[in-house]
């Protein structure tokens, strides 16, 4: 399961809960959009767009401590950069699953804030 770790954000912000909540909201909004764009680009076999969206998703996942997702995003981004499509489809499925879990976790954390 992809669980968000906000400890780094809390440390960065001096335990500013409003800042952490703003980042979680932005992540939830952006991830929802990114997952839709990723699905569309994948269905169109637009691998340069898939790579672009994955890069953006990786940048958003890093500060939230989503290490497993970040590693997977980096792996697929590098494969696409090298035009290696072997295994990318199943890895994109994993990215979608992890991202959906992280999105739900962000929403849960916002509800309890």
N, C-alpha and C positions, 0 to 999 in steps of 0.2 A: 504494500500500500504506500502511496506517495503522501507523506505527511509533511506539512509545512513546519519549519522550525524558525520561529520569529526571534530567537535569542540574539542573532546577529543584528537584526534591525533594532531591537531594543537597546543593545549596546551602542550601536551607531547613533541612535537618537536620544540617548540619555533616559531611556525608559519612557519615551513620549508615546503614550497609547494612541493618541490621535494620529500621529505619524504612521504608526504600525497599521492602524485601521485603514488609513488612506492608501497605503501600499497594498494591503490585502484587497481593497475595493478595486483599485486599478488592475491588479493581477486578475481578479475574477472577471472584470469587464473585458480586458484584453485577451485573456485565454479563451473566453467564449468566442470572440471574433476570430482569433487565430485558429481554433479548431475548425470552424466553418471554412475559413480560407484554405486551410490545409486539406480538408476533404475535397473541396472544389478543385484545387490544383492537382491533387492526386488523381481524381477522376478524369481530369483532362490530360494526364501524363505531362504536366507542365513542371518538370523537375527543377528548373531554375526558380520558379515561384515556391515550390515545396522547400527548397533550400533556404530561400529568403525568409519564409515564415518560420522555419525551424531555427534559424539564427536568432530571430526576434524572440521566439519562445525561450531559447536558451538564456538570452540576456535577462529575461524576466524571471526565470527560475533560479538563477544563481543567488540573488540576495535572500531568497526564501528558504535556502538550505535544502532544496530538492536535488540532492546529490545524484541519486540513481537516475532521475530524469535528465539531469544535466549531462551525465556521461553518455546516455543513450542519444540525446540530441546532438552532442558533439560527434559521436560515432557516425550517425546518419549524415550529418552535415559534411563531414570529411569524405564519406563514400560518394555523396552526390557531387562534391567538388571534383572528385577523381572520375566521375561518370561511371561508378561501380553501382549497378542496380541490384546485384545479387543480395537477397535477404532484406532488401529495403522495405518491401511490402509488409513483412511480418514485424519489422522494427517500427514502422509507422503505426501499426496496430498497437504495439506496446506503448508508443509515445502517446497515442490517443487515450489509451486506458489510464496511464499514469497521470496525464494532464487532467482528465475528467475527475480522477480521485483527488488531485490537488485542488481543483476548482471547488469540489464539494467540501474539502477541508477548509478552504478559505471562507466559504459561506458559513460553515459551522462556527469558525472562530469569530466571524463578524457578528453572528447571532448571540454569542455569549459575551461579547464585548460590552 
